[in-house]
Amino acid sequence: MASILTRGFLLPGDLVSNLIGISRSDDRGMMRTLINMLFWNLVGAFVALYFA
């Protein structure tokens, strides 16, 4: 169960990394972290605005 949640949480960063061609040997972790932070912060902001 935790593995499925983790993969879902990291999915936006993985998709963008694959799209721009960053391999696992490159610094994929930094790009994935950046994209995930931007994506989940945007989702959180929209949810907060919806319920505000």
VOMI-256788 format. One line per field, with one value per residue: residue in one letter; y negated, z, x negated of N, C-alpha, C in turn; residue number from 1. Coordinates in steps of 0.2 Angstrom, whole numbers, always signed. Atoms other than C-alpha are relative to their C-alpha. Layout:
N
nuvo = [a,...] .
nnorth = [Y,...] .
nup = [Z,...] .
neast = [X,...] .
canorth = [Y,...] .
caup = [Z,...] .
caeast = [X,...] .
cnorth = [Y,...] .
cup = [Z,...] .
ceast = [X,...] .
marfi = [NUM,...] .
// end
This chain:
52
nuvo = [m,a,s,i,l,t,r,g,f,l,l,p,g,d,l,v,s,n,l,i,g,i,s,r,s,d,d,r,g,m,m,r,t,l,i,n,m,l,f,w,n,l,v,g,a,f,v,a,l,y,f,a] .
nnorth = [+6,+6,+0,+3,+7,+3,+1,+5,+7,+2,-1,+6,+1,-6,+1,+5,-3,-4,+4,+4,-4,-1,-7,-1,+1,+7,+2,-1,+1,+7,+2,-3,+4,+7,-1,-2,+6,+4,-3,-1,+7,+3,-4,+2,+7,-1,-3,+5,+5,-3,-1,+6] .
nup = [+0,-1,+6,+5,-1,+2,+7,+2,-2,+4,+7,+4,+1,+4,+7,+3,+1,+5,+6,+3,+1,-5,-2,-7,-1,+0,-6,+0,-6,-1,+5,-2,-6,+2,+4,-5,-4,+3,+1,-6,-2,+4,-2,-7,+0,+2,-5,-5,+2,+1,-6,-4] .
neast = [-4,+5,+4,-4,+0,+6,+1,-5,+2,+6,-2,+1,+7,+2,-3,+4,+7,+0,-1,+5,+6,+5,+0,+1,+7,+1,-3,-7,-3,-1,-5,-6,-2,-3,-7,-5,-1,-4,-6,-4,-2,-5,-6,-2,-2,-6,-5,-2,-5,-7,-3,+0] .
canorth = [+0,-12,-8,-13,-29,-33,-30,-40,-55,-54,-51,-70,-71,-54,-59,-75,-67,-54,-67,-78,-63,-63,-46,-38,-40,-59,-70,-64,-66,-85,-88,-76,-85,-102,-96,-87,-102,-113,-101,-97,-115,-120,-106,-111,-130,-125,-114,-128,-141,-129,-126,-144] .
caup = [+0,+5,-11,-22,-13,-15,-33,-35,-26,-36,-53,-59,-57,-65,-80,-83,-81,-93,-105,-106,-106,-89,-86,-69,-70,-72,-58,-59,-41,-41,-56,-49,-32,-41,-52,-37,-26,-39,-44,-26,-21,-35,-31,-13,-17,-28,-15,-2,-13,-17,+1,+7] .
caeast = [+0,-14,-23,-8,-6,-24,-24,-8,-16,-32,-23,-23,-42,-45,-34,-43,-60,-56,-49,-64,-76,-85,-91,-93,-112,-110,-104,-86,-82,-84,-73,-60,-60,-57,-43,-34,-36,-29,-15,-9,-10,+1,+13,+14,+16,+31,+39,+37,+45,+59,+63,+60] .
cnorth = [-6,-1,-3,-7,-4,-1,-5,-7,-2,+0,-7,-1,+5,-1,-5,+2,+4,-4,-4,+4,+1,+7,+1,-1,-8,-2,-1,-2,-8,-3,+3,-3,-6,+1,+2,-5,-5,+2,+0,-6,-3,+3,-2,-7,+0,+3,-5,-5,+3,+0,-7,-5] .
cup = [+0,-7,-6,+1,-1,-7,-3,+1,-4,-8,-4,-2,-4,-7,-4,-1,-6,-7,-3,+0,+5,+2,+8,+2,+1,+7,+0,+6,+1,-4,+3,+6,-2,-3,+5,+4,-3,-2,+6,+3,-3,+1,+7,+0,-3,+4,+5,-2,-1,+6,+4,-2] .
ceast = [-4,-4,+4,+1,-6,-1,+5,-3,-6,+1,-1,-7,-3,+2,-4,-7,-1,+1,-6,-7,-5,+0,-2,-8,-2,+3,+8,+4,+1,+6,+7,+3,+3,+7,+5,+2,+5,+7,+5,+2,+6,+7,+3,+3,+7,+5,+1,+4,+7,+4,+0,+6] .
marfi = [1,2,3,4,5,6,7,8,9,10,11,12,13,14,15,16,17,18,19,20,21,22,23,24,25,26,27,28,29,30,31,32,33,34,35,36,37,38,39,40,41,42,43,44,45,46,47,48,49,50,51,52] .
// end
